[in-house]
Amino acid sequence: MPAPSCSDNNNTVPCWEYQTWYWTYDNCNKAGTSAVDADRGKFDNHVCALTGNGVGVGLWLHKLHD
């Protein structure tokens, strides 16, 4: 999980906001790119990483503004 997490730091930007999880990195990266492109004023990047249980791939967006 990237740090700082928005949920752990009282949503103080910049932070990484968890979105959801996917079965594959490919699906996660496609969704992350689409989400950032759709709201460049709020997010500037994304990262996909294994979830805590290692079963799926979590999507986090790098949040710059609310």
N, C-alpha and C positions, 0 to 999 in steps of 0.2 A: 504494500500500500504506500502510495506517495505521501509525503508530509510537507507542510502541515495539512491535516484533514480539516475541512470546514466544520464538520460535526464535532471535532475535538477542540477547536479554538474559537468557539462562539461566533462562527461564520465571519471571522475577520479576514478580509481579502488582502493580499492574494492567498488563496488556499486551493486545495484539491477537493472537489465535490464529487462524491460517489453517485453514480447514476443507476446502474444495474449490472447484471452479469450475462455473459454469452457462453456458448459451448466452445467456440473457437476464437483464436486471436484474429483471424480474418474478419469474422463478423463483428467483433469488437472494434477493430480498427476502422472498418467501413462506417459503423455507427458513430464512432468518435469524430471522424473527419466530418461527417454530415452535421453533427451537433455543433461543432465549432464553427463551421462555415455558415450555419444558420443564425448564429448569434455571436458574431465577432466582437460586439461591444461588451459582451459579458465574459466570454471565454477566449483564450488564445492558444490553447493546446489541449491534448488529451494523452492519457496513458492507459494501456491495458496491462493488467498484471493478474497472476493467479490469485484466486480468492483464498481466504483463510483455510478452507477445507481442501483446497487443491483440485476441486472438481471442475470449476468453471473459471472463466476469465472475467475479472471485474473491469468496468469502465469508469475512469475518473476524468473529470474535466477540470482544467486549470482556470479557476474563477478569478477575474480581475476586478469586476464591478458587480453590484447587486442589480 
